[in-house]
Amino acid sequence: MRLKRFIFVLGIISSLTVSLPLSATATKPGSFCLRHEEQRSCFEIALDIQAAPNVPILSSVVLEGMAWSAKDGEYIGTQTGSGWNATITIKPTEGAVVLSVDIHYAVDAVVEREAVSVRLPGTGRAITRELTFVNLGSALRVDRGTPITVSAGDLTLVGESGFVAARYQPSQKHSKTVETDVQLILDDRASHPFSIYPQCLDHLSTETGNWIGLERHRIPKDRLMRVAGSTVHAQARLYLSDPAAPLLPVIIERWQAGAKAAFIITDHADRTDPQALRAILYGTSDTTAPEYGKRGFFGHGLKLTKTFFASGKRGTLDGDPEIRALATEIVAAGSEVGSHSITARKDSRDVVEKGLASFDPWQTATWIDHQPYTNCEALSNVGWDTTGQYGIEDLLVAHGYRWLWTASDVNQWGLQVRSLFDGEPAEAMPVFFPFPPDPRLWVFRSTWFYAPPAQLAAAISNTALTRLEDQRGIFVAHTYLSASSTTTQESAHRKALAVRPTGNGALVIDPALDEALARVGVRVRAGSMASLTWYEAGDRLRALGDLVTRYLPNGTVVIENNGTVDLNGVTLAVPIGQAEIILEGAPLADTRKEAGRTTVWLSLQKGAQVKLSVTVAGRKVPFLSLRPATLEAL
């Protein structure tokens, strides 16, 4: 009953979770205006930094307010804190204003928050988590994976690099003038909400109270360390536009070649039976059956991330030749082999180091902790601490791992197919983030998806899949599909088996679940949904963060790939229907026209850029009708 109790406990913890406001430390803002002929629009800007030396500084440091100076048409603001100093530069460039911030650390420091606060005049509109451009009726936070673009009045602010999140808050002055407060976040604790269990247990009690206590008392490990001598840089651009002209921001979508949503299964290693796994992949475990390969994941053209134990008996890479053969087939079919710890037991660092070699032939990139309450080497236990006997994070890096699981699920919806970008709009909802103890590794979240197959099938309804597409979302399921009655003893788990026996000794996938997979497959073939492994989805979301959007005075827009990898099938949308989008610098792969939205996709190599222009009914329409402006301080 452990898994059943686990979801029950997570539901309780979710209902108890509250967010506490952070104290503001923004200094008195600088006030500036952009002027064009009779048009004048003003904004305020300030720093909001909370960072403390990792080792207390003996000499007292007086926090100074931001000091501004002018030089060669640009304004420079400086501020000093305890072990750090920061500079904001506001510089007119190409008819716009570039806002850049640099924070330099003289000592090792832990970060609570690094942010730039900008107050814009007027009612705000922003790109939301659903990748729409709408009015802001209330506070909204966007995290990695959502472009930072907000407009208020005749000013538009676009994040270009270094900002990992943004928060938009409608506000009113005492004069009842509507304004929009923007917080551009370089880093804060909410951007990487990792936590660990308070201790490594010898065994796990089944008492519900113990489960609740373990979850409730997880210790936050959500602060990044800034190393002495390091400098953090971020840049945004502020545009002044014609207030009478419509705004058509380019929206960088998440998924390849026009796909609206991503559907991802991470199947954990517990109780894996090779016969059941083959049935899940191919529809039946009988390789001679006429229907072999016509059903299941591969039969419907779907991928999955399948994790294994390295050592043990049945169902492990080292102990089961059939599993090794299946692992090879999984990778050959474009799916992913992941590591579910090394064994089901507590493993020392030496055992992990030897066991990781078992995954090397499949170039494993994803690690999922098994039973982190009792497996001390779990990254969510003490595996993050390389000074201890169970520390393993450096071993994972050495073997090419990039991704870790949070060891907890997003469960506020129950058993539903919902986007991980969904949730309370004002609160942080990061789907992926750097691992705070070692940012060379990254962390991803998932949704608990374990129940009898009929219930899973009902959740994968066409209504739910359409909603996921409308959300431009990502569904990452935490499943146990590869178990059989041979490997499963508890009655509750037996009811949740995704395979059933046949008269000839073979196993077949549950028909209802197979029909649900077929529904996903139809959308994948139609191009509206992407079936991905986790590392494909995570690597893509990270790479999209290196795309920079720049609007030009002639009404066009440039998209640059400043990253280190080529990006295939970059999907770009404009919030206007029946438009023609013309590209310079890259061939157009395809176009989709819908009511209120035109979408194109193309490939963009590293270091390359593409210029876009748009026409409607044969008439060129500017993305932003920019007004070249002069910058002045109040």
Backbone torsions as a table, in degrees:
resi	resn	phi	psi	omega
1	MET	NA	8.3	-173.0
2	ARG	-60.9	-45.5	-176.6
3	LEU	-67.8	-37.2	177.7
4	LYS	-62.5	-43.4	178.4
5	ARG	-66.4	-34.0	-177.8
6	PHE	-60.9	-47.3	-179.8
7	ILE	-66.7	-35.7	177.4
8	PHE	-60.9	-45.3	-178.7
9	VAL	-65.4	-43.6	-179.2
10	LEU	-62.4	-35.2	176.7
11	GLY	-63.0	-40.7	177.9
12	ILE	-64.4	-46.0	-178.3
13	ILE	-62.3	-40.2	179.2
14	SER	-59.6	-40.0	-179.0
15	SER	-70.9	-21.7	-178.8
16	LEU	-90.4	-13.4	-173.3
17	THR	-71.2	133.3	174.7
18	VAL	-132.2	154.6	177.2
19	SER	-105.5	132.5	-178.8
20	LEU	-101.9	135.7	-179.2
21	PRO	-67.4	143.2	176.1
22	LEU	-90.3	145.1	177.8
23	SER	-71.5	137.1	-177.7
24	ALA	-82.0	140.4	177.9
25	THR	-127.7	16.8	180.0
26	ALA	-63.5	135.4	178.2
27	THR	-79.1	173.8	177.9
28	LYS	-58.1	125.0	-171.5
29	PRO	-73.0	156.0	168.3
30	GLY	-87.1	144.3	-177.6
31	SER	-114.9	131.9	-176.3
32	PHE	-139.3	162.0	178.7
33	CYS	-135.7	148.4	169.0
34	LEU	-107.2	128.7	-175.7
35	ARG	-122.3	134.9	173.9
36	HIS	-141.1	110.5	-178.1
37	GLU	47.8	-113.9	-177.8
38	GLU	-90.4	-0.5	-176.7
39	GLN	-97.9	133.1	-178.7
40	ARG	-146.0	124.4	-178.7
41	SER	-133.5	131.8	-172.2
42	CYS	-115.6	154.9	179.8
43	PHE	-146.3	163.0	177.9
44	GLU	-121.4	149.5	-177.7
45	ILE	-143.3	142.0	-179.9
46	ALA	-153.7	160.9	174.5
47	LEU	-94.1	148.3	175.7
48	ASP	-136.7	94.2	-174.9
49	ILE	-123.6	127.2	171.4
50	GLN	-126.9	103.3	178.7
51	ALA	-146.7	139.6	-176.4
52	ALA	-127.5	143.6	176.2
53	PRO	-56.4	139.3	178.0
54	ASN	-64.9	-33.6	173.1
55	VAL	-114.9	125.4	-176.4
56	PRO	-53.3	138.0	176.8
57	ILE	-84.4	131.1	-175.7
58	LEU	-68.6	-42.4	-179.3
59	SER	-81.3	138.3	-179.6
60	SER	-71.0	145.0	179.5
61	VAL	-119.8	126.1	178.3
62	VAL	-90.7	122.5	179.1
63	LEU	-74.4	119.5	-178.9
64	GLU	-94.3	149.1	171.8
65	GLY	-69.3	164.6	-178.5
66	MET	-71.4	132.6	177.3
67	ALA	-108.6	133.6	-176.7
68	TRP	-111.4	145.3	174.7
69	SER	-142.5	158.5	179.7
70	ALA	-113.5	140.7	179.0
71	LYS	-156.1	121.1	175.9
72	ASP	52.4	44.1	175.6
73	GLY	81.7	0.3	177.8
74	GLU	-118.5	160.9	-179.9
75	TYR	-116.2	137.7	-176.5
76	ILE	-125.5	124.8	176.8
77	GLY	-111.7	136.3	-179.7
78	THR	-127.1	149.1	178.9
79	GLN	-152.9	144.3	-178.8
80	THR	-121.6	137.0	176.4
81	GLY	-125.4	-164.6	-177.8
82	SER	-78.6	95.2	179.3
83	GLY	89.1	5.3	178.6
84	TRP	-143.1	159.1	169.7
85	ASN	-139.9	147.8	-173.1
86	ALA	-132.0	150.8	177.9
87	THR	-134.3	130.6	170.5
88	ILE	-110.9	130.8	177.1
89	THR	-118.6	130.8	177.1
90	ILE	-118.5	112.5	-169.5
91	LYS	-133.5	125.4	174.8
92	PRO	-65.7	130.9	-179.2
93	THR	-151.7	127.0	174.6
94	GLU	51.4	43.9	177.6
95	GLY	77.3	5.1	178.6
96	ALA	-130.4	-171.6	177.3
97	VAL	-124.7	123.3	176.4
98	VAL	-90.0	126.9	178.3
99	LEU	-110.1	114.5	179.1
100	SER	-123.9	146.8	179.5
101	VAL	-131.6	136.6	175.8
102	ASP	-128.5	127.7	177.5
103	ILE	-118.4	118.1	-178.4
104	HIS	-107.5	133.5	-179.2
105	TYR	-107.7	123.5	178.9
106	ALA	-85.7	-19.1	-179.3
107	VAL	-135.3	163.9	171.0
108	ASP	-61.1	132.9	-176.0
109	ALA	-143.0	149.1	173.5
110	VAL	-101.9	141.4	-170.9
111	VAL	-106.0	127.1	168.8
112	GLU	-91.6	-45.8	178.8
113	ARG	-162.2	140.4	169.3
114	GLU	-130.9	117.8	-175.2
115	ALA	-153.0	158.0	171.7
116	VAL	-116.4	127.1	179.0
117	SER	-99.6	130.1	179.5
118	VAL	-129.6	128.9	176.1
119	ARG	-107.0	122.3	-179.1
120	LEU	-109.5	147.6	179.3
121	PRO	-82.3	136.1	173.1
122	GLY	104.6	173.7	178.4
123	THR	-73.3	134.4	-174.9
124	GLY	-88.7	148.9	168.0
125	ARG	-129.6	143.6	-175.5
126	ALA	-149.8	159.9	169.3
127	ILE	-76.9	124.4	-174.6
128	THR	-93.6	178.3	176.7
129	ARG	-63.3	-25.7	177.4
130	GLU	-84.8	5.7	178.6
131	LEU	61.2	40.5	169.1
132	THR	-112.3	161.4	179.1
133	PHE	-114.5	104.1	-170.7
134	VAL	-137.8	167.6	175.7
135	ASN	-66.8	146.2	178.7
136	LEU	-92.9	107.5	177.2
137	GLY	-88.1	-19.4	180.0
138	SER	-154.9	-178.1	-177.0
139	ALA	-64.0	144.2	178.8
140	LEU	-141.9	132.3	171.8
141	ARG	-114.8	137.0	173.4
142	VAL	-121.4	142.5	-178.9
143	ASP	-118.4	-171.2	179.9
144	ARG	-49.9	138.0	-178.6
145	GLY	101.2	-9.4	176.7
146	THR	-123.4	125.1	-180.0
147	PRO	-61.4	146.1	177.4
148	ILE	-94.9	103.5	176.8
149	THR	-145.0	122.4	179.3
150	VAL	-141.0	137.9	177.4
151	SER	-121.8	144.8	174.5
152	ALA	-149.5	126.0	-174.6
153	GLY	61.3	-125.5	179.5
154	ASP	-108.1	19.7	176.7
155	LEU	-113.7	138.9	176.4
156	THR	-126.9	129.1	-178.5
157	LEU	-113.2	127.1	-177.4
158	VAL	-126.4	123.1	174.9
159	GLY	-74.3	134.9	-177.5
160	GLU	-109.3	-46.1	-179.0
161	SER	-158.7	150.6	172.6
162	GLY	86.1	-19.7	178.1
163	PHE	-91.8	123.2	-174.8
164	VAL	-94.6	-13.3	-178.4
165	ALA	-161.2	167.5	175.6
166	ALA	-150.1	150.8	176.5
167	ARG	-129.6	129.7	-178.9
168	TYR	-113.1	130.8	-176.0
169	GLN	-135.1	111.6	172.4
170	PRO	-63.7	140.4	-179.2
171	SER	-145.5	167.9	177.7
172	GLN	-135.1	137.8	171.5
173	LYS	-78.2	173.8	177.2
174	HIS	-62.4	-25.3	179.3
175	SER	-81.0	3.8	-179.7
176	LYS	69.8	18.1	173.8
177	THR	-77.2	127.2	-178.0
178	VAL	-77.5	133.4	176.6
179	GLU	-135.4	167.6	177.7
180	THR	-127.3	119.4	176.8
181	ASP	-90.2	129.9	-179.3
182	VAL	-119.9	130.0	173.5
183	GLN	-113.0	111.4	176.5
184	LEU	-92.2	118.0	-168.0
185	ILE	-105.6	117.9	171.1
186	LEU	-78.6	-36.9	176.4
187	ASP	-166.7	146.3	166.3
188	ASP	-158.6	168.7	-175.3
189	ARG	-62.1	-35.0	-178.3
190	ALA	-67.5	-15.4	-179.9
191	SER	-76.0	-15.7	179.9
192	HIS	-148.1	75.4	-171.1
193	PRO	-81.0	63.1	179.0
194	PHE	-89.3	146.6	177.6
195	SER	-146.8	161.1	-177.6
196	ILE	-125.3	161.8	176.4
197	TYR	-78.7	148.8	-171.3
198	PRO	-69.2	-20.7	-179.6
199	GLN	-161.0	161.8	175.4
200	CYS	-97.5	119.7	-176.1
201	LEU	-89.8	151.2	174.6
202	ASP	-75.1	-33.1	176.2
203	HIS	-151.9	161.3	-175.6
204	LEU	-105.9	120.9	175.7
205	SER	-74.5	148.5	178.2
206	THR	-92.5	3.2	178.3
207	GLU	-66.9	128.0	-176.7
208	THR	-55.9	-39.4	-179.1
209	GLY	-60.1	-36.3	178.3
210	ASN	-66.2	-39.0	178.0
211	TRP	-62.4	-46.0	-179.2
212	ILE	-61.4	-44.1	-179.9
213	GLY	-61.6	-41.5	179.6
214	LEU	-62.5	-42.4	-179.7
215	GLU	-71.7	-42.5	-176.2
216	ARG	-66.3	-31.9	-173.3
217	HIS	-101.9	22.0	173.4
218	ARG	-60.0	143.8	-174.6
219	ILE	-97.7	124.8	179.1
220	PRO	-62.6	134.6	169.0
221	LYS	-126.1	56.2	-168.2
222	ASP	-112.5	17.2	177.4
223	ARG	-108.3	132.6	173.6
224	LEU	-83.9	152.1	175.4
225	MET	-102.4	131.1	171.1
226	ARG	-98.9	128.2	-175.9
227	VAL	-83.6	142.6	177.5
228	ALA	-54.3	131.9	-179.3
229	GLY	93.2	-7.6	-178.3
230	SER	-85.6	153.7	176.7
231	THR	-128.4	130.9	178.0
232	VAL	-100.9	130.7	-176.4
233	HIS	-125.4	142.2	173.8
234	ALA	-148.3	155.2	-176.4
235	GLN	-145.7	141.1	174.5
236	ALA	-136.3	169.0	-179.5
237	ARG	-133.3	137.3	-178.1
238	LEU	-114.3	128.0	-175.8
239	TYR	-117.2	141.4	170.2
240	LEU	-102.7	129.1	-177.0
241	SER	-130.2	166.5	177.0
242	ASP	-65.5	117.7	-176.0
243	PRO	-65.1	-19.4	-179.0
244	ALA	-87.7	-11.7	-176.3
245	ALA	-93.0	146.9	177.9
246	PRO	-70.6	152.3	176.0
247	LEU	-99.7	130.2	178.5
248	LEU	-125.8	76.4	179.9
249	PRO	-67.8	143.7	171.9
250	VAL	-80.5	129.5	-178.3
251	ILE	-107.8	117.1	175.7
252	ILE	-80.6	112.9	-179.4
253	GLU	-83.9	170.4	-167.8
254	ARG	-89.4	-29.6	-165.1
255	TRP	-114.9	160.4	-168.1
256	GLN	-75.7	142.7	168.8
257	ALA	54.3	42.5	174.0
258	GLY	84.8	-1.9	177.8
259	ALA	-62.0	137.0	-176.4
260	LYS	-87.5	-27.5	-174.9
261	ALA	-147.0	164.6	178.5
262	ALA	-121.9	135.4	-179.8
263	PHE	-117.8	118.8	-171.6
264	ILE	-132.3	132.4	174.8
265	ILE	-113.9	124.6	169.4
266	THR	-109.4	107.8	-175.3
267	ASP	-98.1	116.1	-174.3
268	HIS	-77.0	157.9	-169.5
269	ALA	-76.0	-18.1	-173.4
270	ASP	-50.2	127.8	173.3
271	ARG	61.3	24.7	179.6
272	THR	-62.6	129.8	174.7
273	ASP	-116.5	127.2	-177.8
274	PRO	-58.8	-34.6	178.7
275	GLN	-66.7	-41.6	178.1
276	ALA	-66.8	-40.6	179.4
277	LEU	-62.3	-42.5	178.8
278	ARG	-62.6	-38.8	178.9
279	ALA	-65.5	-38.0	178.1
280	ILE	-66.2	-38.5	-177.0
281	LEU	-75.3	-43.5	-170.1
282	TYR	-113.6	-2.3	-179.7
283	GLY	97.5	-32.1	177.7
284	THR	-149.7	153.4	177.4
285	SER	-85.5	-8.8	-179.3
286	ASP	-84.0	104.6	-176.1
287	THR	-70.1	-12.5	179.2
288	THR	-95.8	-5.6	-177.3
289	ALA	-71.4	141.9	-179.8
290	PRO	-58.3	-30.3	-177.0
291	GLU	-87.2	0.1	-178.6
292	TYR	-60.0	128.5	179.1
293	GLY	84.0	1.1	-179.7
294	LYS	-102.1	-6.6	178.2
295	ARG	-132.1	-171.2	-179.0
296	GLY	70.2	-172.8	-176.9
297	PHE	-57.4	-53.0	-175.0
298	PHE	-70.4	-33.8	177.9
299	GLY	-63.5	-28.9	179.8
300	HIS	-101.1	10.1	176.1
301	GLY	73.3	31.0	-177.1
302	LEU	-108.0	155.5	177.3
303	LYS	-109.8	166.6	172.6
304	LEU	-155.2	160.0	169.0
305	THR	-101.3	110.4	-178.3
306	LYS	-106.8	122.2	-179.7
307	THR	-101.0	152.9	-179.3
308	PHE	-134.8	159.4	161.4
309	PHE	-83.7	148.8	175.1
310	ALA	-77.7	-46.5	-171.0
311	SER	-117.3	154.0	-178.8
312	GLY	137.7	-156.5	-178.3
313	LYS	-106.8	-112.4	-175.6
314	ARG	-63.4	135.3	174.6
315	GLY	85.4	8.4	-179.2
316	THR	-113.5	158.6	-176.3
317	LEU	-64.7	-42.4	-176.8
318	ASP	-82.8	-25.5	-172.5
319	GLY	-103.0	-1.5	-173.3
320	ASP	-141.3	103.0	-179.0
321	PRO	-57.6	-33.2	179.5
322	GLU	-66.7	-34.4	177.4
323	ILE	-66.8	-40.9	177.3
324	ARG	-60.9	-41.9	177.9
325	ALA	-63.3	-41.4	178.6
326	LEU	-66.0	-38.2	177.7
327	ALA	-59.3	-41.2	177.9
328	THR	-64.8	-41.3	178.5
329	GLU	-65.7	-38.1	-180.0
330	ILE	-61.1	-47.8	-179.5
331	VAL	-67.9	-39.4	179.6
332	ALA	-62.3	-29.9	180.0
333	ALA	-84.9	2.9	178.8
334	GLY	91.8	5.5	176.9
335	SER	-92.7	-174.6	-170.0
336	GLU	-124.1	136.5	169.9
337	VAL	-99.1	121.4	179.2
338	GLY	-115.8	168.8	-179.7
339	SER	-104.1	128.1	175.4
340	HIS	-106.7	72.8	-168.2
341	SER	60.3	-162.2	178.9
342	ILE	-103.6	-46.0	174.0
343	THR	-132.5	176.2	176.3
344	ALA	-79.9	-1.2	-177.3
345	ARG	-107.4	176.7	173.3
346	LYS	-67.7	124.7	-175.5
347	ASP	-118.2	134.2	175.9
348	SER	-74.0	168.8	178.1
349	ARG	-58.4	-40.3	-179.5
350	ASP	-63.7	-41.0	178.5
351	VAL	-63.9	-41.4	179.0
352	VAL	-64.6	-43.4	-178.5
353	GLU	-60.2	-42.0	178.4
354	LYS	-71.2	-40.1	-176.7
355	GLY	-68.1	-30.8	179.8
356	LEU	-61.4	-29.2	179.0
357	ALA	-62.6	-26.5	179.2
358	SER	-64.9	-24.2	-178.6
359	PHE	-94.5	-12.1	-175.0
360	ASP	-56.6	-38.3	-179.1
361	PRO	-59.9	-21.5	-178.3
362	TRP	-105.0	12.6	176.9
363	GLN	47.7	51.9	-176.1
364	THR	-64.9	133.6	-178.5
365	ALA	-119.5	-10.2	-172.7
366	THR	-121.0	129.6	177.6
367	TRP	-115.6	128.2	176.0
368	ILE	-120.1	118.8	178.7
369	ASP	-58.7	135.9	170.3
370	HIS	-101.8	134.1	175.4
371	GLN	38.7	66.9	-174.0
372	PRO	-67.4	-10.3	175.3
373	TYR	-67.4	-39.8	-172.6
374	THR	-114.3	-15.8	176.7
375	ASN	-88.6	97.8	-172.9
376	CYS	-59.6	-30.1	-177.4
377	GLU	-75.3	-5.5	177.2
378	ALA	-57.5	139.1	179.2
379	LEU	-63.9	-25.7	176.9
380	SER	-88.6	8.3	171.8
381	ASN	-113.9	-106.1	177.5
382	VAL	-118.2	11.2	179.0
383	GLY	-66.0	-17.2	179.6
384	TRP	-74.8	-19.3	-172.5
385	ASP	-98.0	98.7	-175.9
386	THR	-73.4	-6.0	176.1
387	THR	-81.6	-12.7	-179.2
388	GLY	-99.8	173.6	-175.3
389	GLN	-71.9	-14.8	-179.5
390	TYR	-109.2	3.0	-177.8
391	GLY	-66.1	131.1	-174.8
392	ILE	-136.1	-1.4	-172.1
393	GLU	-59.2	-36.6	179.5
394	ASP	-68.3	-30.6	176.8
395	LEU	-66.4	-40.2	178.1
396	LEU	-62.8	-44.0	178.2
397	VAL	-60.4	-43.5	-178.2
398	ALA	-63.5	-27.8	180.0
399	HIS	-94.8	10.7	174.0
400	GLY	84.6	14.0	176.8
401	TYR	-71.7	143.9	178.5
402	ARG	-122.3	-24.5	-168.7
403	TRP	-126.8	139.5	176.4
404	LEU	-126.0	152.7	174.7
405	TRP	-91.7	149.0	-178.6
406	THR	-70.3	-14.0	-175.4
407	ALA	65.7	26.6	170.9
408	SER	-157.8	161.3	-175.4
409	ASP	-118.3	155.8	171.3
410	VAL	-85.6	114.9	-169.8
411	ASN	-128.6	18.3	-174.6
412	GLN	-71.4	-11.2	-177.5
413	TRP	-100.3	-7.3	-171.2
414	GLY	75.4	-153.3	-177.5
415	LEU	-82.5	85.3	-178.4
416	GLN	-139.9	152.3	169.7
417	VAL	-88.8	102.5	-179.2
418	ARG	-135.0	155.0	179.3
419	SER	-73.8	137.2	175.6
420	LEU	-69.2	-15.1	174.1
421	PHE	-79.3	-9.3	179.5
422	ASP	-75.8	169.5	178.5
423	GLY	134.3	-173.8	-179.6
424	GLU	-58.8	119.3	-172.6
425	PRO	-58.5	-35.6	-174.7
426	ALA	-80.5	-13.2	-175.2
427	GLU	-100.6	154.5	177.2
428	ALA	-66.1	136.5	176.5
429	MET	-136.8	62.4	-179.5
430	PRO	-69.6	128.1	178.6
431	VAL	-82.7	-32.5	-179.5
432	PHE	-146.0	152.4	-175.7
433	PHE	-166.7	160.3	177.7
434	PRO	-67.0	146.6	178.1
435	PHE	-74.7	111.4	-171.0
436	PRO	-54.5	-41.3	179.0
437	PRO	-67.0	-22.4	-178.8
438	ASP	-158.2	93.3	-174.6
439	PRO	-66.0	-0.1	171.5
440	ARG	-69.3	-22.4	175.2
441	LEU	-102.6	151.5	179.1
442	TRP	-124.7	156.3	-172.5
443	VAL	-117.9	144.6	175.5
444	PHE	-129.4	158.4	179.9
445	ARG	-108.5	166.2	179.4
446	SER	-147.6	176.3	178.0
447	THR	-119.7	132.2	178.0
448	TRP	-61.1	127.3	-176.7
449	PHE	-143.3	65.1	-177.8
450	TYR	-129.6	119.0	-178.2
451	ALA	-171.1	171.2	173.1
452	PRO	-54.7	146.9	-172.1
453	PRO	-58.5	-31.9	178.0
454	ALA	-62.6	-37.2	178.1
455	GLN	-71.1	-39.8	176.0
456	LEU	-60.7	-43.9	-178.9
457	ALA	-62.6	-40.7	179.2
458	ALA	-64.1	-35.0	179.4
459	ALA	-69.7	-31.0	179.3
460	ILE	-88.3	57.7	-179.0
461	SER	-86.3	162.1	176.2
462	ASN	-63.3	-32.6	177.5
463	THR	-63.6	-44.2	179.7
464	ALA	-67.3	-39.2	-179.9
465	LEU	-68.0	-37.4	176.0
466	THR	-64.8	-41.0	177.6
467	ARG	-62.0	-42.0	178.2
468	LEU	-60.7	-40.4	177.4
469	GLU	-66.9	-42.4	178.8
470	ASP	-62.2	-30.7	178.9
471	GLN	-79.7	-5.4	-172.5
472	ARG	50.4	45.2	-164.2
473	GLY	-103.5	-171.2	178.1
474	ILE	-137.9	129.5	175.5
475	PHE	-113.3	121.1	178.3
476	VAL	-120.0	109.6	-174.3
477	ALA	-95.1	140.3	173.8
478	HIS	-102.4	105.1	-171.1
479	THR	-125.7	169.7	174.0
480	TYR	-137.8	68.6	-173.0
481	LEU	-89.0	-14.9	-169.5
482	SER	-97.7	16.3	-179.6
483	ALA	-90.7	158.4	176.6
484	SER	-135.9	175.5	177.8
485	SER	-66.7	-22.7	177.5
486	THR	-68.2	-35.2	-176.9
487	THR	-101.0	1.1	-172.9
488	THR	-123.1	126.8	-177.5
489	GLN	-105.8	-44.0	-172.9
490	GLU	-69.7	138.9	-174.8
491	SER	-63.6	-37.1	-179.9
492	ALA	-63.3	-40.0	178.4
493	HIS	-69.8	-35.1	179.5
494	ARG	-63.8	-34.2	177.2
495	LYS	-66.6	-22.3	-177.3
496	ALA	-96.8	6.8	-179.2
497	LEU	-63.1	136.1	-176.3
498	ALA	-92.4	-0.6	178.7
499	VAL	-125.7	159.6	178.2
500	ARG	-137.1	150.1	-177.6
501	PRO	-77.1	157.1	174.1
502	THR	-114.8	175.8	-177.8
503	GLY	-70.7	-20.5	-177.5
504	ASN	-98.5	14.3	177.5
505	GLY	88.8	-1.9	178.1
506	ALA	-86.3	168.6	172.8
507	LEU	-115.4	146.2	175.9
508	VAL	-129.5	154.1	177.2
509	ILE	-68.6	143.4	177.9
510	ASP	-55.5	129.6	-175.0
511	PRO	-58.8	-40.0	-179.5
512	ALA	-64.9	-42.5	178.4
513	LEU	-65.5	-38.5	178.7
514	ASP	-63.9	-39.2	176.9
515	GLU	-62.5	-36.5	177.9
516	ALA	-66.0	-43.1	176.8
517	LEU	-62.0	-35.3	177.6
518	ALA	-62.6	-36.5	178.2
519	ARG	-63.2	-39.2	176.3
520	VAL	-66.8	-42.1	-178.6
521	GLY	-60.3	-37.1	177.4
522	VAL	-59.3	-42.7	-179.2
523	ARG	-71.6	-35.6	177.8
524	VAL	-63.8	-44.5	179.1
525	ARG	-66.0	-32.0	178.4
526	ALA	-76.5	-13.2	178.7
527	GLY	87.5	3.0	-178.9
528	SER	-86.9	-15.3	-179.8
529	MET	-137.4	143.4	177.8
530	ALA	-105.7	130.6	170.7
531	SER	-98.9	117.9	-170.7
532	LEU	-130.8	156.9	164.3
533	THR	-78.7	164.4	179.2
534	TRP	-63.2	-45.1	-173.5
535	TYR	-64.9	-31.7	175.6
536	GLU	-62.6	-47.4	-179.2
537	ALA	-64.9	-47.1	-177.8
538	GLY	-65.2	-43.9	179.4
539	ASP	-63.4	-37.5	179.8
540	ARG	-67.3	-45.6	-180.0
541	LEU	-60.2	-39.3	177.4
542	ARG	-64.8	-44.0	-177.4
543	ALA	-65.6	-34.0	178.9
544	LEU	-63.4	-24.4	177.0
545	GLY	-66.0	-13.9	179.1
546	ASP	-93.6	1.2	175.3
547	LEU	-84.3	133.0	-178.6
548	VAL	-116.4	133.0	178.2
549	THR	-105.6	126.3	-178.7
550	ARG	-132.0	123.0	179.2
551	TYR	-91.7	138.8	-175.6
552	LEU	-109.0	156.4	-177.7
553	PRO	-60.4	-24.4	-179.3
554	ASN	-83.5	8.8	175.9
555	GLY	91.0	-1.1	177.5
556	THR	-92.7	177.8	178.1
557	VAL	-139.3	145.5	178.0
558	VAL	-114.3	133.1	173.1
559	ILE	-112.6	122.2	-179.2
560	GLU	-113.1	139.9	173.3
561	ASN	-99.8	98.2	-179.4
562	ASN	-91.3	10.7	-178.2
563	GLY	-88.6	-170.1	-176.0
564	THR	-107.7	4.3	179.6
565	VAL	-129.7	150.3	172.7
566	ASP	-71.4	144.7	179.4
567	LEU	-117.3	115.4	178.7
568	ASN	-91.8	143.8	174.8
569	GLY	62.3	38.6	176.3
570	VAL	-61.3	125.2	-175.4
571	THR	-103.5	123.1	-178.5
572	LEU	-122.7	137.7	-179.4
573	ALA	-128.8	151.1	175.7
574	VAL	-126.5	132.5	-175.7
575	PRO	-77.2	61.0	174.8
576	ILE	-154.1	137.1	-176.7
577	GLY	-86.3	157.8	173.5
578	GLN	53.8	42.3	178.6
579	ALA	-102.7	159.6	173.2
580	GLU	-109.4	121.3	179.2
581	ILE	-106.1	124.1	-176.6
582	ILE	-107.7	133.6	-177.1
583	LEU	-110.6	143.4	169.6
584	GLU	-127.2	124.3	178.4
585	GLY	108.7	-10.9	177.5
586	ALA	-158.2	143.2	178.4
587	PRO	-72.2	145.6	177.1
588	LEU	-79.8	124.1	179.0
589	ALA	-80.5	-46.2	-179.7
590	ASP	-170.5	170.0	-177.8
591	THR	-136.9	146.6	171.1
592	ARG	-131.3	130.4	-179.8
593	LYS	-115.6	125.2	179.1
594	GLU	-130.7	170.8	176.6
595	ALA	-63.6	117.9	176.7
596	GLY	78.0	10.9	-177.7
597	ARG	-160.1	131.5	173.4
598	THR	-121.5	130.9	-173.7
599	THR	-125.3	138.0	174.4
600	VAL	-131.2	160.2	172.6
601	TRP	-141.7	152.0	-172.0
602	LEU	-157.6	169.7	174.7
603	SER	-107.4	141.3	-175.5
604	LEU	-134.0	112.2	-178.5
605	GLN	-73.9	159.8	177.9
606	LYS	-59.5	136.2	-179.1
607	GLY	79.8	-4.2	-177.4
608	ALA	-95.5	167.4	176.6
609	GLN	-142.1	158.9	176.7
610	VAL	-134.2	141.9	178.3
611	LYS	-107.4	134.8	-178.8
612	LEU	-116.7	141.6	168.3
613	SER	-133.6	158.0	-174.9
614	VAL	-133.4	140.1	174.5
615	THR	-126.9	147.1	176.3
616	VAL	-128.5	122.6	-177.3
617	ALA	53.9	39.5	176.8
618	GLY	81.0	-0.2	-178.5
619	ARG	-109.7	129.3	179.7
620	LYS	-68.4	133.3	-179.4
621	VAL	-121.7	130.6	178.4
622	PRO	-74.0	144.8	172.4
623	PHE	-65.4	-51.8	170.7
624	LEU	-127.9	125.6	178.0
625	SER	-81.7	85.2	-168.8
626	LEU	-76.6	148.5	174.4
627	ARG	-116.9	110.2	175.2
628	PRO	-55.3	129.6	-170.6
629	ALA	-132.2	154.8	171.0
630	THR	-95.6	150.2	-178.3
631	LEU	-104.2	129.8	178.7
632	GLU	-138.7	151.2	178.8
633	ALA	-98.4	146.1	176.0
634	LEU	-88.5	NA	NA
